[in-house]
Amino acid sequence: MTKPARIALYVQHLLGIGHLRRAAALARALVLEGAEVLVLSGGVAVADIDFGAARILQLPPCLAADAAFSALLDADGKIIDSDWKDRRRELLLKEMAAYQPDALLIEMYPFGRRQFRFELLPLLYWAQNAKLLVASSVRDILVDKGRDDRVMEAADLVRRYFDLVLVHGDARLVPFERTFPRAQAIADRLHYTGYVVEDLPPDLASGDRAGDRAGGEVLVSAGGGAVGGPLFAAALVARRLSGLKDRRWRFVAGRNLPDSDYALLTQAAAIDPGIVVERFRPDFTSLLANCHVSLSQGGYNTVMEILALQTPAVIVPFAEGQESEQGLRAHLLAERGALDVLDAENLDPALLAAILSRRARQGALGIELNLDGARQSAKVLLGALAARAHG
């Protein structure tokens, strides 16, 4: 019997949980294709994320101090220091040596996560000496920080250490060179996999939910919730102004929404029976499939589920600091009529109410995009391993 391929998947989430959810979808797809997977997770552990049969190694967790990523904090809220970095790097290398994978898949690096060079460069050097297949897993759009030297550095690292770059997107919507100007220099490594979408239950996979939506609710969400406060506050006011005010409005706040923002939501729900507030829903996909209209931030995972389910949606992209990824993707989709966008700087409740009502009337417009990114990523990676084994 042929031994299953061993894949080590490194992922580091810092603020939201989108990176971890996408990594989980990739891990499940790899297992379904016959691989054995070890997920090396460097962020704070998150309950209820499904990694399937993959094994999880929780590294000493690290998170961002704020939305500007001004500092990295350990599990006790202290800024990480050189001793912390040394301990985590040694643990990571020790576990990799014990696992002896055939391939290493690194989420985001070298296109992001530069703060983790202290462990990722030694890991890449180790992988190169061990003759592993090395791949980068990266979303379709990068955050533009205006640093040509960083772009050059990322391209050089790809040429030196990586065999594959799995771009989780579709060039028909946004080619990788749109936000990575040196894409041509690594073109022989690039593979567009399509967008990674959470596994949809069979009864939802068709996206034909019009009959259920007619009596549905307004679903308001913000991913993990860490930066969702302004969106939720505006939605509470927009509810009173909206033609949808007689429907139930369900706020799925996210585990990371600050307690002060969550208290505002629960206070509103206490006096308005039409408002439901919850921290988390394991069946969020079903809520999204059956709601009348969705209001959310523009996180990769939520947007891809909206497209797969053909949910009428309004997006308010997160855009603090230099964050540009959510806004660019949302506007490209809005240009094709797939959803509506209201930029955070224009988050006026009356305008939000009007846009929500209009999108609910119009419904969703399906567009042609590859949404099979998890399975295709697994096939590309395992196919490259098989080709290497056959010379």
Buried (B, 14 or more C-beta within 10 A) or exposed (E): EEEBBBBBBBBBBBBBBBBBBBBBBBBBBBBBBEBBBBBBBBBBEBEEBEBBEBEBBEBBBBBBBEBEBEEBBBEEEEEBEEEBBEEBBEBBBEBBEEBEBBBBBBBBBBBBBBBBBBBBBBBBEBBBEBEBBBBBBBBBBBBBEEEEEBBEBBBBBBEEBBBBBBBBBBBEBBBBEBBBBBBEBBEEBBBBBBBBBBBBEEEBEEBEBEEBBEEBBBBBBBBBBBBBBBBBBBBBBBBEBBEBBEBBBBBBBBBBBBEEBBEBBEEBBEEBEBBBBBBBBEEBBBBBBBBBBBBBBBBBBBBBBBBBBBBBBBBBBBBEEEBBBBBBBBBBBBEEEBBBBBEBEEBEBEBBBBBBBBBBEEEBEEBEBBBBBBBBBBBBBBEBBEEBEEE
